[in-house]
Amino acid sequence: MVKAFMQTIRILIVDDHTLFRQGIRKLLDAQADMEVVGEASDGLSAITMAAEQAPDVVLMDIAMPGMDGLEATRRILGSAPNARVVVLTAFEEPEYVMGALHAGARGYLLKDTDWRELATAVRTIHRGGAVLSPAVTEHVLDAFRRLSPPAAPLATPDELTAGERDVLLLVAQGCENEEIAARLSLSPKTVGNRLTDIYRKLGVSNRTQAVLFALRRGWIRLD
């Protein structure tokens, strides 16, 4: 009943295991600020349901019958760019993680994630942040470090302003926009504008991609 009087995060769960979907639904529906608006068991159904329900956050499995979660993510974001997808899967191999990020996912979580961490991740994704399970983060960073730089890089560190580099470093440290604003004595709107400029210059679409891009080039370190 409380949910009727507050803005809630609308969630779509996509997974081919019925019991898993039902369990996640029960946990998230119990949150005062969340509402599961639909469940889908495969990629095609997810695309249809996303168009019908306009969810804020989509929890997307990878391995499903028919269309997999990576292709479903690309198609959902192609028609509903305001939706935010976080992959929730049992696979931690770097190729799956990077495939999800390239498809536009804002996060990658493993299915052994604690439900409280999952709820926190949903809120972070909804606010425009990005999340990676600790178990996959180092694998992904190692894979990006091994990649050779493209022949024609989209940007160099000098092409980012000093203010943009400050923001990018704090994003890499896991800070949300409000914390970045406080630490740099900026308004949250200014932080958002700088992030938009960073994405444009780097040719990426979200925080995770921007950080991985910068780590791959050696612009920032997380030692």
Backbone bond lengths (Angstrom), bond angles and torsions (degrees), N, CA, C in turn:
res aa  C-N    CA-C-N  psi(-1)  N-CA   C-N-CA  omega(-1)  CA-C   N-CA-C  phi
1 M - - - 1.463 - - 1.516 110.71 -
2 V 1.327 116.79 -36.39 1.454 120.39 179.06 1.524 110.31 -58.88
3 K 1.323 117.22 -34.95 1.448 121.30 -175.15 1.517 112.34 -62.46
4 A 1.309 117.30 -25.64 1.452 120.33 -178.68 1.514 112.08 -66.82
5 F 1.320 118.02 -18.56 1.457 121.82 -175.71 1.522 112.66 -111.53
6 M 1.335 117.69 11.85 1.454 119.62 179.91 1.519 109.24 -141.21
7 Q 1.321 115.95 155.59 1.450 120.13 177.26 1.523 108.66 -72.00
8 T 1.310 116.20 127.91 1.455 120.31 -177.68 1.529 110.20 -114.33
9 I 1.319 115.00 157.16 1.463 121.87 175.88 1.526 107.11 -87.29
10 R 1.316 115.92 118.24 1.465 121.57 -178.60 1.533 108.80 -86.91
11 I 1.324 116.03 124.59 1.466 121.30 -170.73 1.530 110.59 -121.96
12 L 1.324 115.20 136.96 1.459 122.56 171.45 1.521 108.08 -112.74
13 I 1.335 117.13 128.34 1.468 122.23 179.17 1.520 108.87 -104.74
14 V 1.337 116.49 125.54 1.462 121.64 -178.95 1.523 109.06 -121.28
15 D 1.322 116.38 111.19 1.463 121.46 -179.15 1.524 107.51 -163.62
16 D 1.331 116.85 144.13 1.464 119.20 -176.95 1.526 113.11 -86.45
17 H 1.333 118.34 0.14 1.459 121.19 177.49 1.533 109.35 -102.65
18 T 1.324 115.41 113.56 1.460 120.87 -173.89 1.522 112.06 -61.18
19 L 1.326 117.62 -45.16 1.465 120.02 -177.88 1.519 111.52 -64.05
20 F 1.328 116.50 -36.85 1.466 119.41 178.11 1.523 110.14 -65.18
21 R 1.324 117.11 -46.51 1.469 120.48 178.88 1.521 110.72 -58.51
22 Q 1.318 116.06 -45.19 1.464 119.65 -177.41 1.520 111.52 -65.03
23 G 1.332 115.81 -38.12 1.463 118.75 179.37 1.516 111.90 -66.13
24 I 1.341 116.66 -44.98 1.463 120.69 178.52 1.525 109.88 -63.95
25 R 1.315 116.28 -40.14 1.464 119.59 179.95 1.518 110.99 -60.77
26 K 1.314 116.75 -44.87 1.462 120.26 -179.50 1.521 111.33 -61.18
27 L 1.336 116.23 -42.35 1.462 120.24 -178.90 1.528 111.96 -66.94
28 L 1.333 116.88 -43.66 1.457 119.72 -176.58 1.520 112.18 -76.50
29 D 1.317 117.17 -36.22 1.468 119.91 177.30 1.528 111.42 -63.29
30 A 1.328 116.45 -23.80 1.463 120.03 179.05 1.525 112.44 -74.73
31 Q 1.355 116.95 -11.93 1.458 120.75 178.55 1.531 109.38 -80.51
32 A 1.309 116.29 135.37 1.466 120.19 -175.62 1.521 112.89 -63.31
33 D 1.337 116.72 -26.08 1.463 119.66 -175.66 1.526 113.08 -106.14
34 M 1.338 117.72 17.83 1.462 120.46 -177.83 1.518 111.37 -133.04
35 E 1.329 114.41 149.94 1.460 121.00 175.94 1.526 108.42 -145.73
36 V 1.323 116.60 123.01 1.462 120.39 175.36 1.526 107.64 -82.06
37 V 1.334 116.47 116.44 1.462 120.77 -175.17 1.512 112.68 -97.22
38 G 1.348 117.36 -4.44 1.451 118.40 178.68 1.510 112.48 -179.82
39 E 1.333 114.32 161.87 1.458 122.62 175.55 1.520 108.20 -131.45
40 A 1.317 116.34 142.35 1.457 121.54 176.69 1.519 108.71 -135.21
41 S 1.334 116.53 145.86 1.457 120.59 -176.14 1.524 113.45 -104.15
42 D 1.328 117.96 -1.19 1.457 121.26 178.60 1.518 109.13 -158.13
43 G 1.337 115.57 170.54 1.449 120.68 -175.05 1.512 114.52 -62.61
44 L 1.331 116.87 -43.59 1.464 119.87 -178.71 1.520 111.24 -62.97
45 S 1.325 115.91 -43.99 1.468 119.59 177.88 1.522 110.85 -62.93
46 A 1.331 116.12 -35.76 1.458 119.94 179.59 1.520 111.25 -63.65
47 I 1.323 117.11 -41.08 1.468 121.08 179.42 1.516 110.32 -61.82
48 T 1.335 116.14 -45.92 1.462 120.69 179.84 1.518 111.34 -63.23
49 M 1.322 116.45 -45.86 1.461 120.16 -177.48 1.518 111.74 -68.62
50 A 1.333 117.31 -35.54 1.460 120.20 177.68 1.521 110.45 -63.04
51 A 1.325 116.53 -38.81 1.463 120.29 178.52 1.526 111.25 -67.69
52 E 1.327 116.41 -35.45 1.468 120.36 -177.66 1.522 111.99 -78.36
53 Q 1.328 117.57 -40.98 1.467 121.52 -170.89 1.528 114.26 -98.91
54 A 1.330 117.78 -15.22 1.468 121.68 -179.18 1.532 111.92 48.13
55 P 1.326 118.21 59.62 1.471 120.37 -179.43 1.526 111.37 -69.14
56 D 1.322 115.44 153.88 1.466 120.32 173.58 1.519 110.89 -79.43
57 V 1.339 115.79 -39.56 1.468 121.93 -177.37 1.521 108.95 -131.35
58 V 1.328 116.13 135.67 1.469 121.71 176.53 1.517 108.31 -115.56
59 L 1.335 116.80 123.16 1.466 122.04 172.92 1.520 106.93 -92.22
60 M 1.321 116.83 113.65 1.462 121.94 -167.66 1.520 112.70 -117.91
61 D 1.335 116.49 122.23 1.461 120.67 171.86 1.531 108.05 -78.20
62 I 1.330 117.18 165.01 1.462 120.08 178.71 1.518 111.68 -98.29
63 A 1.338 116.85 -58.58 1.459 121.10 -174.49 1.524 110.26 -85.55
64 M 1.338 115.72 108.69 1.466 121.77 178.72 1.514 108.70 -142.59
65 P 1.334 117.99 158.31 1.464 120.15 177.65 1.523 110.62 -60.82
66 G 1.328 116.04 146.08 1.456 118.97 178.79 1.521 111.09 72.98
67 M 1.322 116.66 -127.29 1.461 121.49 -179.25 1.522 111.00 -72.25
68 D 1.335 117.44 129.93 1.456 119.76 -179.57 1.527 111.24 -80.81
69 G 1.325 115.11 174.56 1.455 120.27 -174.90 1.517 113.98 -69.30
70 L 1.337 117.55 -28.42 1.456 119.79 -179.58 1.523 110.98 -67.83
71 E 1.331 116.73 -46.51 1.465 119.86 178.15 1.524 110.78 -66.53
72 A 1.334 116.52 -38.77 1.461 119.83 178.03 1.525 110.79 -62.41
73 T 1.324 116.58 -39.11 1.467 120.43 177.69 1.519 110.71 -61.41
74 R 1.330 117.11 -46.97 1.465 120.45 179.60 1.528 110.97 -58.66
75 R 1.320 116.55 -43.37 1.467 119.47 -176.06 1.523 111.68 -72.23
76 I 1.319 116.50 -39.74 1.470 119.09 179.01 1.526 110.26 -62.98
77 L 1.330 116.61 -46.35 1.460 119.64 -178.67 1.521 111.73 -71.36
78 G 1.327 117.16 -24.37 1.452 120.01 176.43 1.514 112.73 -67.40
79 S 1.332 116.25 -32.75 1.471 120.20 -179.28 1.518 112.85 -103.18
80 A 1.333 117.48 -18.72 1.468 121.42 -179.71 1.526 108.93 -136.81
81 P 1.352 117.59 73.25 1.468 120.42 -174.10 1.519 114.26 -63.36
82 N 1.324 118.08 -16.67 1.466 120.20 179.85 1.527 112.33 -82.10
83 A 1.329 116.50 -12.41 1.465 119.48 176.36 1.526 108.51 -71.61
84 R 1.318 115.57 153.33 1.469 120.35 178.95 1.520 108.38 -124.34
85 V 1.315 115.93 125.88 1.463 121.90 -175.51 1.521 109.83 -108.03
86 V 1.330 115.55 132.86 1.460 120.51 169.96 1.524 107.26 -124.72
87 V 1.315 115.90 125.39 1.459 120.70 179.66 1.524 108.88 -75.50
88 L 1.328 115.68 135.11 1.466 122.77 176.98 1.517 106.73 -128.88
89 T 1.332 116.72 104.94 1.459 121.04 -167.77 1.519 111.30 -147.16
90 A 1.327 115.52 170.67 1.466 121.00 175.60 1.525 111.42 -93.17
91 F 1.335 117.54 -9.09 1.459 121.17 -175.53 1.521 110.63 -89.49
92 E 1.349 116.78 127.82 1.453 119.84 178.82 1.530 113.01 -115.23
93 E 1.340 117.12 9.30 1.455 120.22 -179.70 1.538 110.55 -65.93
94 P 1.341 116.96 139.13 1.466 120.81 -176.85 1.521 113.96 -55.31
95 E 1.349 117.72 -35.65 1.463 118.37 -177.28 1.530 111.61 -64.23
96 Y 1.325 116.48 -33.44 1.464 118.99 176.80 1.525 110.51 -71.48
97 V 1.328 115.59 -42.02 1.460 119.36 -178.89 1.523 110.53 -62.19
98 M 1.329 116.17 -48.81 1.460 119.26 -178.78 1.514 111.24 -67.70
99 G 1.321 116.92 -34.30 1.460 119.56 175.88 1.519 111.31 -61.87
100 A 1.330 115.72 -40.13 1.463 120.04 178.72 1.520 111.33 -66.25
101 L 1.338 116.66 -42.56 1.457 120.42 179.92 1.520 111.23 -65.83
102 H 1.316 116.95 -41.01 1.458 119.97 177.99 1.531 111.18 -66.95
103 A 1.324 116.84 -28.64 1.467 120.12 177.50 1.521 111.82 -74.00
104 G 1.343 116.35 -13.51 1.461 120.12 177.47 1.508 115.00 112.63
105 A 1.339 117.71 1.72 1.461 119.70 178.59 1.525 110.37 -63.51
106 R 1.323 116.49 143.53 1.461 121.49 179.76 1.528 112.48 -95.90
107 G 1.325 116.31 -2.10 1.451 118.24 179.58 1.511 111.46 -163.00
108 Y 1.324 115.78 163.95 1.461 122.49 -179.97 1.517 107.40 -145.03
109 L 1.319 115.87 112.19 1.464 122.00 -178.63 1.515 110.14 -121.97
110 L 1.329 115.48 147.07 1.464 120.49 175.36 1.518 110.05 -90.65
111 K 1.314 115.59 155.56 1.455 120.40 -174.26 1.520 113.74 -71.41
112 D 1.321 117.17 -9.67 1.464 117.84 175.11 1.532 111.77 -89.81
113 T 1.337 116.68 9.58 1.464 121.24 177.18 1.526 109.94 -62.37
114 D 1.334 116.28 135.76 1.457 121.04 175.74 1.524 109.49 -60.48
115 W 1.329 117.67 142.90 1.455 120.13 -174.99 1.525 112.18 -63.40
116 R 1.335 116.85 -30.09 1.466 118.78 177.01 1.529 110.31 -67.22
117 E 1.335 116.14 -39.13 1.462 120.11 177.16 1.525 110.17 -66.58
118 L 1.320 116.55 -35.51 1.462 120.02 177.51 1.523 110.42 -63.98
119 A 1.328 116.86 -45.45 1.464 120.04 178.90 1.525 110.95 -61.46
120 T 1.322 116.50 -41.53 1.466 120.45 177.71 1.522 110.55 -63.88
121 A 1.335 116.90 -40.51 1.464 121.09 179.32 1.526 111.02 -63.35
122 V 1.320 117.02 -40.61 1.467 120.34 178.39 1.525 110.03 -60.36
123 R 1.317 116.66 -43.23 1.473 119.82 179.03 1.528 110.87 -65.26
124 T 1.334 116.52 -40.73 1.461 120.47 179.41 1.526 110.84 -62.92
125 I 1.322 116.37 -45.82 1.456 121.26 179.00 1.523 110.22 -62.02
126 H 1.328 116.80 -42.32 1.464 121.08 -178.81 1.522 110.98 -62.97
127 R 1.337 117.14 -33.61 1.468 120.99 179.67 1.526 112.17 -78.63
128 G 1.320 116.80 -3.87 1.455 119.49 179.94 1.512 114.11 102.69
129 G 1.336 117.23 5.28 1.448 121.17 179.10 1.520 112.33 -83.74
130 A 1.316 115.40 -170.01 1.454 122.01 -179.85 1.520 108.53 -141.20
131 V 1.329 117.21 150.65 1.464 121.00 -178.25 1.525 110.62 -139.99
132 L 1.339 115.23 143.76 1.455 122.34 172.08 1.520 108.20 -134.66
133 S 1.328 116.58 137.36 1.457 119.57 173.75 1.520 109.37 -61.89
134 P 1.336 118.09 137.57 1.474 120.31 178.98 1.523 112.75 -53.54
135 A 1.326 117.21 -33.11 1.466 120.55 -176.44 1.521 112.68 -66.63
136 V 1.326 118.51 -22.49 1.463 120.06 -177.40 1.520 112.75 -106.59
137 T 1.330 117.38 -14.84 1.462 119.88 -172.77 1.521 112.84 -58.36
138 E 1.335 118.19 -50.63 1.456 120.85 -176.38 1.525 111.37 -65.55
139 H 1.330 117.57 -36.69 1.463 120.49 176.73 1.524 110.36 -59.02
140 V 1.331 115.34 -44.87 1.461 120.18 -177.38 1.529 110.44 -66.31
141 L 1.322 116.72 -45.78 1.460 119.90 -179.46 1.525 110.94 -62.36
142 D 1.326 117.00 -40.55 1.465 119.66 177.83 1.524 111.04 -61.97
143 A 1.331 115.81 -41.82 1.461 119.44 -179.81 1.518 111.08 -63.69
144 F 1.318 117.50 -40.62 1.458 120.24 179.14 1.530 111.34 -69.26
145 R 1.320 117.18 -36.15 1.465 119.27 179.17 1.527 111.43 -65.48
146 R 1.334 116.80 -30.71 1.463 120.30 -178.46 1.519 112.73 -76.98
147 L 1.321 116.56 -19.04 1.454 119.61 -178.19 1.517 110.96 -71.50
148 S 1.312 117.12 142.41 1.467 120.94 175.91 1.517 108.97 -78.24
149 P 1.340 118.11 144.06 1.463 120.21 177.77 1.517 110.68 -61.11
150 P 1.318 118.64 146.35 1.460 121.14 176.29 1.536 110.37 -59.78
151 A 1.318 115.74 155.41 1.460 120.30 -177.85 1.520 111.62 -62.15
152 A 1.329 116.47 -35.32 1.467 120.41 -179.05 1.517 109.08 -124.45
153 P 1.330 118.15 86.28 1.460 120.27 -177.87 1.512 111.59 -60.54
154 L 1.325 115.10 146.02 1.458 120.83 -178.11 1.511 111.80 -76.49
155 A 1.309 117.05 -23.50 1.460 119.10 -178.20 1.522 108.77 -157.99
156 T 1.302 116.33 158.75 1.455 122.59 172.50 1.518 106.98 -120.89
157 P 1.325 118.52 163.51 1.467 119.22 179.42 1.517 112.72 -54.25
158 D 1.350 117.24 -35.11 1.457 119.84 -178.82 1.521 112.32 -67.07
159 E 1.341 116.84 -22.34 1.462 120.13 -179.82 1.520 112.10 -80.57
160 L 1.330 117.02 -15.53 1.457 120.66 170.85 1.525 107.60 -88.60
161 T 1.316 116.22 136.94 1.460 118.37 177.71 1.520 109.89 -70.31
162 A 1.318 116.34 164.76 1.460 119.99 177.89 1.519 110.70 -58.62
163 G 1.336 116.22 -39.78 1.462 119.69 178.78 1.509 112.63 -64.88
164 E 1.335 116.83 -38.24 1.463 120.63 178.49 1.522 110.54 -67.29
165 R 1.348 116.72 -39.16 1.471 119.46 178.15 1.526 110.82 -64.79
166 D 1.325 117.16 -37.63 1.470 120.41 177.29 1.521 110.64 -61.95
167 V 1.316 116.11 -44.15 1.465 120.48 179.45 1.521 110.58 -63.87
168 L 1.328 117.09 -45.10 1.461 121.19 -177.93 1.525 111.37 -61.76
169 L 1.325 117.53 -39.28 1.463 120.46 178.97 1.520 110.79 -64.04
170 L 1.318 117.74 -42.23 1.461 120.38 -179.92 1.535 111.03 -70.03
171 V 1.319 116.83 -34.16 1.466 119.53 173.71 1.524 109.90 -61.10
172 A 1.327 116.49 -42.63 1.464 121.33 179.42 1.521 111.66 -63.19
173 Q 1.334 116.66 -27.08 1.460 121.25 178.68 1.526 112.32 -85.10
174 G 1.346 116.79 2.43 1.451 121.25 175.34 1.510 115.09 90.56
175 C 1.325 117.86 12.79 1.475 120.71 -178.58 1.521 110.73 -78.39
176 E 1.327 116.36 140.40 1.453 121.89 172.80 1.523 109.60 -83.51
177 N 1.342 116.32 168.77 1.465 120.57 -175.21 1.519 112.66 -56.69
178 E 1.336 117.08 -40.88 1.460 119.93 -177.86 1.526 111.36 -64.14
179 E 1.336 116.48 -41.17 1.462 120.09 179.13 1.519 110.99 -68.84
180 I 1.337 116.59 -39.79 1.464 120.27 177.01 1.524 110.01 -60.11
181 A 1.330 115.73 -44.86 1.463 120.10 -179.92 1.524 111.36 -59.29
182 A 1.334 115.55 -43.33 1.466 119.59 -178.74 1.523 111.25 -66.44
183 R 1.319 116.87 -41.61 1.462 120.03 -176.27 1.523 112.50 -73.05
184 L 1.333 116.65 -27.47 1.464 119.49 -178.45 1.529 112.04 -104.06
185 S 1.328 116.07 4.83 1.480 121.52 -179.37 1.531 110.76 57.24
186 L 1.326 114.91 48.16 1.459 121.81 178.50 1.517 109.32 -122.10
187 S 1.306 116.49 168.72 1.461 120.22 171.68 1.526 108.30 -86.15
188 P 1.342 118.39 151.30 1.472 120.10 176.05 1.527 112.35 -56.05
189 K 1.331 116.97 -32.95 1.470 119.65 179.00 1.525 110.63 -64.62
190 T 1.341 116.78 -41.02 1.461 120.14 178.60 1.522 110.80 -64.05
191 V 1.337 116.40 -40.37 1.468 119.80 176.85 1.521 110.19 -60.67
192 G 1.341 116.43 -45.05 1.460 120.11 178.67 1.521 112.03 -60.69
193 N 1.332 116.52 -40.45 1.466 120.10 178.85 1.525 111.12 -65.06
194 R 1.335 116.54 -40.03 1.464 119.36 179.24 1.531 110.82 -66.06
195 L 1.329 116.68 -38.98 1.459 119.54 177.13 1.524 110.88 -62.66
196 T 1.324 116.62 -41.83 1.463 120.41 178.04 1.526 110.42 -59.29
197 D 1.334 117.07 -43.00 1.466 120.82 178.74 1.526 111.18 -65.80
198 I 1.355 116.48 -38.87 1.466 120.42 177.83 1.530 110.05 -61.57
199 Y 1.348 116.44 -47.09 1.468 119.95 -179.43 1.532 110.24 -58.56
200 R 1.333 116.06 -43.52 1.470 120.05 -178.01 1.526 110.74 -63.62
201 K 1.325 116.99 -45.06 1.460 120.62 -177.50 1.525 112.23 -67.72
202 L 1.334 116.76 -35.16 1.469 120.24 -177.73 1.520 112.69 -88.77
203 G 1.326 116.38 -12.19 1.463 119.34 -178.42 1.508 112.87 71.90
204 V 1.354 116.96 35.54 1.458 121.90 179.55 1.526 108.81 -121.05
205 S 1.338 115.94 175.15 1.462 118.20 -174.75 1.521 114.22 -123.90
206 N 1.332 118.54 -4.09 1.457 118.50 179.25 1.527 110.81 -156.40
207 R 1.334 114.94 176.03 1.468 122.13 -173.79 1.524 111.83 -62.29
208 T 1.334 115.96 -45.27 1.462 119.67 -177.57 1.522 111.19 -60.86
209 Q 1.331 116.73 -45.07 1.453 119.93 179.70 1.525 111.38 -63.20
210 A 1.331 116.63 -38.86 1.466 120.15 179.74 1.531 111.07 -63.45
211 V 1.335 116.49 -44.34 1.462 120.49 -179.71 1.524 110.79 -65.37
212 L 1.330 116.88 -44.48 1.458 119.84 179.79 1.527 111.26 -63.90
213 F 1.323 116.67 -37.87 1.467 121.19 176.54 1.530 110.18 -59.10
214 A 1.340 115.57 -47.92 1.467 120.61 -177.51 1.528 111.23 -67.47
215 L 1.323 117.60 -38.91 1.466 120.66 177.69 1.525 111.05 -65.20
216 R 1.309 115.26 -40.55 1.468 120.22 -179.87 1.520 110.92 -61.47
217 R 1.334 117.40 -37.58 1.463 121.41 179.89 1.519 112.43 -82.52
218 G 1.331 117.56 -8.55 1.448 119.39 -178.48 1.517 114.13 79.24
219 W 1.347 117.31 16.51 1.461 120.86 -179.73 1.526 111.66 -71.41
220 I 1.342 114.84 -34.21 1.460 119.66 -179.32 1.522 107.91 -133.04
221 R 1.325 115.92 158.35 1.452 122.79 177.39 1.521 109.00 -131.43
222 L 1.333 115.36 149.10 1.458 120.18 178.75 1.516 110.95 -114.88
223 D 1.313 118.01 34.21 1.479 121.65 -179.14 1.514 110.33 -66.66
